[in-house]
Amino acid sequence: MKVIICGAGQVGWQIARHLASERNDVTVVDNDADLVRRATDTLDVQGVAGFASYPDILDRAGARDADMIIAATYSDEVNMVTCQVAHSVFAIPRKIARLRSQSYLTAIYSDLYRRDHMPIDVVISPEREVAEAALQRLAAPSAFDTESFLDGEMQLLGITIDDDCPVINTPLRQLTDLFSTLRALVAGIRREGSLFAPESGDQLFPGDQIYCFTHRDDVTRTLEIFGKSTKQQERVVIIGGGNVGLVVAQTLESQTRRVRAKVIEKNRTQAEVAADALERTIVLHGDGMDVGLLAEASIDKADAVLAVTDDDKTNLLAAVRAKAEGCPMAISLVNDPSLVPMMEPLDIDAYINPRSTTVSSILRHIRHGRVRGVYSIGDAEAEVIEAQVLSTSPIAGSQIRNIDFPQGVMVGALQKGDKLIRPKGGTRVDEGDIILLFSLAADVPEVERLLQVSVDFF
């Protein structure tokens, strides 16, 4: 499979890494030569420096016989023109574009753009993906990280273990005995800054951050077992009225369960746009770090604050200020993964990583074979991989206990047809099953080897 990836930023680099690891022929294009050099130095990919929308640059990248192009630069216009050139000049069969502008998205989703005129097969909207992640955080307010897998049947919950957790100092194997009907599994534990995959005899201690797979119907029970409140969010303050904040507020307005939201936006023009687009949500113009404005938004009576501006530092500081003014829960949008370790000392309850959500969405749309989705944990410390078991996979036909998974790998769930299986040592993995794996970053290459098969794209 020959793939051209336009844009060598964090998203493009991650996509290139995953596709190159499967022995696809990958070429990365970016007008920043340093980013191209970083990709070619660290990955098994080729690189071309130049503007992705230029036909001669795409020609140098091998567009004449490419099977797919992924336009993920920072410019919507460049991404759209790149897909148009890929279609009209080079007849590349599959074209994927990342678009941010709500105006473009509205036109495309309303079918105003016919495919003949704007030939994009799949549109990825980072803002919509991030907004969905924000809504997931609000739905599980006691979890610092959440993500859905297996068509929404399984949830990954990141939970901090507090002193009042009822199951501290309890071996994990005993949790299985105590809660025999609970469809949940602790797949990873971060202790004193180090993430590891636990064994059955490991215990949980205050201060641990755990990653737990749970069935969607058991989310509330799982949180309660680990000592977390499941109080419904009724009042939310959103700091940032851009595309992400606006989509979150609109979704909250459309929900059957009434959630009262207030939006704070620093840019007057954007605040006016948000006010016009929202019906029942109050929009305040001003700085989300201003104590007086937070008081006007009744931050002390809010159940949660969601800081989703386009600046990481603003989000962190606004979340800290909101908690200092009496808000019990803070969720922050963080683009830079190196800032994630600061969440706990700053007392920020949950974060959203746009890179992880966007990469996972792109992989979910372009793959038809083995790997259906990938989600990055923390600062690329681990990955959750959702994969289909094909006949050529070495694990097909084996019991889980007999599969030589690395020590840092846990099987979170197994889907056989329409039935979701809680994995045990004697569970047999068959062709056609969907397997959900938690893997430490160092063990991902071995997992890829165990899953290694030819990949068929749509």
N, C-alpha and C positions, 0 to 999 in steps of 0.2 A: 504494500500500500504506500503510495507516494503522496505525502501531505506537505502543504506549504502553510506555515504559521506566520501571519503578519502581526508584528508586535512582539518584542522580546522583553516586555516588562514581567512583573511577577506572574500574571495569569498566563501569558504566552510561554514563559519559561517552564511553568508547571505542566502545561499541556504537552509541550515538547518533551519533557522528561518522561512522562507516562507513555507517550506514543513511541518514543525512541527505545524505551526499555522493552517494547514488544517487537523490536526489530523492524519497525516501519522505516521507510526512507523519508526522513524529516528534514526540511529546509526552513530556517528561521530568517525572516526579513524584518529589518528595522532601520530607520534613518540614523539611529545612534550606533555608531560603530563599536563603542565600548560594550553596549548591551549584546550586540551580535557576537563580539569576542568572548564575552562571559559565557554565552550559550555554547559556542563551539569548543571552548576550553573545558567545560564541565560536563557536557553531554555528547552523546554520539550523534551529532547533527551537523548539517552543513549550514553555512550562514552567508547572507548577502546583505551588504549595507546599502541602503537607499530607500526611496519612498515607495511603499508597497503598491500604490495606485498607478505607478508608472509602468506601462507595458514592457519596456525594455528591462526593468528590474525584475518583473515577474518572469520574463523570458529567461533571464539569467538564473532564476530560482528553479527553473524546470517546469514552468506552467504548461508547456505544450503536451506533456504526458502525465500531468498530475491528476490524482483521483479526487482530491479534496483541497479546499482552501479555507482557512479559518482566519477571518479578519478581526483581530482583537487589539488594534492600536487604540490610542487614547482619543482619536477623532472619529466621530460618527460619520462625517462626510468622507473621510479617507476609507473607512470600512465599507461604506456603500459603493463608492466608486471602484474600490478594489474588486468587489463581487461583480459589479457590472463589467469591468474589463475582463475578469476571469471567465465570465459567461460569453461575452460578445467576441472577444479576440481569441481566447484559448479553449473555449468550450469545456471548462472544468466541470465535471458532473455534479459535484456537491459543494455548496457554498454556505458558510456560516458566518454571521456578522454579530458583533457585540455593539449594541446601540444604547445610548443613555438618554437622548433627548425624548421627552414625553411627546413632543409634537410628531416626531417620526414614528414613535411607537403607536400612537393613536391612529395615524394614517395607515400604518401597515396592518395593525390588528383589526381595523375596520374594513380591510380589504380595498381601500382606496388605491393602493398600489397593486396593480396586476403583476403577476410574476414575470410576464413578458417584458414589463417596463422596469421592474426592479427585481432582478432574479436572485433573491436570497431564499435559500431553502429553510434555514432555521435562524431565528432572531433570538439572541440572548440579551436580556435586560438585567444588568447588574443591580440596578436600583430595585427592580421588582423582586429579584432573588433575595436581596438584602432585606427588603420590607417583609417578605415571607419569613425570613429567619428571625426578624424582630418580633413578629407576631407569635412565632413558636416560643421565643423566650418569655413573652408575656403570658402565654398559655401554661408554661411551667415555670412560675416565678422563682422557685427555690433552686433552680438549676442554673449554673453559670454558663453552660454550653448545651445546646440541643441540636439534633439533626434527625431527619426521618430517612428510613430505608425500607426496602421491600414494599414499595408502593404505599408507604405510610403505615404499614402494619407494625414496624419496629421503630423504637425511638432510642437514640443515644442520649443519655443524660449525664452532664457533668455536675457532680454534687460535692460540696465541701462538707467534711465530717466535723461536727461541732462537739463540744464537751457533753452536751445533753443527748447525743445520739444513742438510742437504746441498744445498738448492736456493736458498740466499740468493744475491743478486746475479745471479740468472738471470731474463731476461725471460720473462714468462708464456707467450708464444707458443712458446718453446723447451720449456716443460714439456709442451705438447701433442705436440711432436715426440718428446721423450724417452720419454714414457709414452703412446704412441698408443692403447693399449687401456684406459687408465684412464678410467672414467666419473666425472670430477670437474671442477669449474670453480670458480675463485676469483672470487666475486661482489663482495666488498667488502673493503676494507683500512682499518683504523684506525691512523693514524700520528700520533704526538704529539697525541693527543686528537681528531683530525679523521678522520671516516669518509668514504671516497670509493669510487666504483665504478672499478676499474682498467681501463686499456687494455692491449692485447696487448704493448706495449713496456715496461710497468711492471715493476719488479723488487721482490723482497721483501728486507727488511732486518731485522736483529735488533731485537726490540722491537715489530715490527708485530703487530697482531692481525688475523687474516684470517677471513672468513666464506666457507666453501667448501661447495658442493653436491656430494654424492657419492652414488652408488648404494649401497644398503644392503650389497651383497655386496663393495663396494670400500672400506668404511670402514677396515678394518685396514690395507690397503695405502696408502690416502691418508694416514693418520696416520703411517705409517712413512716415507713420502716426505718429509713435513714434519718428520721427526726426532723423532717422538713414540713413546713406549713404548706397547705394547698389552697390557701385563701384566694378567692377569685379577685381579679383586678377590676375595680369599678371606676377608679379615677386615675388617669394617666396624663402626665405632662410630657410633651414631645418638644425637645429643643432641636430646632432645625426644621424649617418648613420647605426644604427642597424636595427633589423627586422622592427620596426615601420617606421622609417625614410625611409628605402629602399622601403617598400611597397607604402608609400605615393608618393615618387618620381617616382616609376614605373607607378603608376596610373596616375599621372599628365602627364607623357610622353605619355600614351596611349589615353588621352582625345583628342577629336576633337578640342576643343578650346585650343589653345597653351598657356601654362603657363610655363614660364622660371623659372627653379628651380636650386638652388645651395645647395650642401650638405656639411656641416662641420662635420668631424668625428675625434675624438682625438686619437683613436686607429688605428695605421698604418695598421695592418692586416685587420681590418674591413673596413677601408677606401679603401683599394685595392679591397676587395670583392665588395663593393658598386660601385667602378669605373668600374669594369669588368661587373657588372650586368646592368649598366645604359648606354644608348646610347647617349642621348643629354643633360644629366645633368652633370654639372661640380662638381667634388668632391674635396674638399680641406681638407688636413690633418692638424689638429691642434686643439687648444682649442677654443671652441665657445665663450669664454669670452675674448679672446684676441682682443684688439681694432684694431690692425694692420690687423689681419685676417678678422675681420668683414668688415674693409674698403676694403680689397681685394675682398670680396664677394659682394661689393657694397650695403652694408646694408642700406645706406641712400637713395638708389633708389628703394629698395624693397617695395612691398605693404604689406608684412606680414613676420613675423618670426615665425617659428614653432619649439619650443624647446622640443624634445622628446627623451632625453637620459634616461638612467635607474636610474638617481639620481634626486630626486625632487629638492633639493637645487640648483644643477647645472642648472636645467631647469628654476627655478625662477630667479636666478642671470643672466643667459644668456639672458633671456627675458628682464630683466630690463636694462642690458647693451646695448642690441640691440636698445631698444627704446631711450636710452640716446644718441645713435649714429645716430638717425634720422629715424628709422623705425616707421611708424605710427601705426602698429598693432602687438601685441604679443600674441601668443597662447602657453600655457605651459601644459605639461603633469604632473599631480599631483596625486601620489598614496595615499598620506596621506590626508584624508579629513579634518583633523584639520588645514591644511595649506590654505584651500579654503578662509577663511575670510581675508587672507593677499593679495588676488588678487587685491582688490580695492585700498588699500593704496600703493601697489607697482605699480599701474597703468598697470596691466596686463589685457588685454582685454577679454580673454577667457581661459578656462581651459578644460582639458579632464580628466575624472575620470575613469581609467581602471577598477576598481572594479565594478562600476555601469554598464559599457558596457558589461563586462564579465558575471555578474550575470543575466542581462537581456537576454543575448544570451542563456545561459544555460536554463533558465526558458522557453524561447520561444521554445526550442528544445524538452524539456521533457514533456510539457503539451499538452494535447489534449482536455481537458474539459474547466473548468471555466476560470482560469487565463492564459492568453496568453503571458503576458509580464509585467515586473516590472522595473521601473527606479527610482533610488534613487536621490533625490534632495539635493545638498549641502552636509553638514555633517550629512546625514541621518535625515534631518529636515522634509522631506516630501517624498511621493512616488507618482509616476504616475502608475496607474494600468490599464491594458487593459484586459478586461474580457468578456467572453461569458455568456449571460443570458440563463440559462437552466430552464426547467419547474419547478424545485423544488426551484428556487430562490425566496425569499420573495418579490423581486422587480418586478418580472414578472407580466405583466398585469396592472401595475400601472402608472399613470402619474407622471412625475418628481416632480411636486409640492406636490404630496401626499406621496412621499417617505421620510421617516424620516432620511435623511442623517444628520450626524453631521455638526456643523457649519463650521468646517475646511475642508469640502469636496465640490468640484465643479465637475459638469459633463461637460467634455470638448467636447465630440462628441458622436454621436450614429450612428452606421452603421446597416442599415436594408437591408440585402441581398447585392446588389451591390451599394446601394444608401447611401451616407453619409448625415446625418441629423444634422443641427445646432440645438442644444437642446434648448427648451423653456419650461416654466412651464407646458404647456399643452401637451407636447410630451409624448406619451405612450411608455413605455419600454416593449417589448414583448420577448417571448421565441425565442432564436436564434439570437437576436440582439447582437452586440459587443459594449460594453460601455467603454468609456475612462474617467477615474476618476483621479482627483488631490486630494490627501489626506494628511493633516498634519500627522506627525508620530504618535501623540497621538490618532488620530482617525482611524488609520489603523485597529486595532482589531474590531471596530464596523463595518467598511466597510467589513471586512472579514466575520463578522456575517451576514450582509445583503446579501452577495454573497454566503454564505455557502451552498455548495452542495457537493456531492461526486465528486471526481476528477478522470477522466479516463486518463491514460497515454497511449502513443502510444505503 
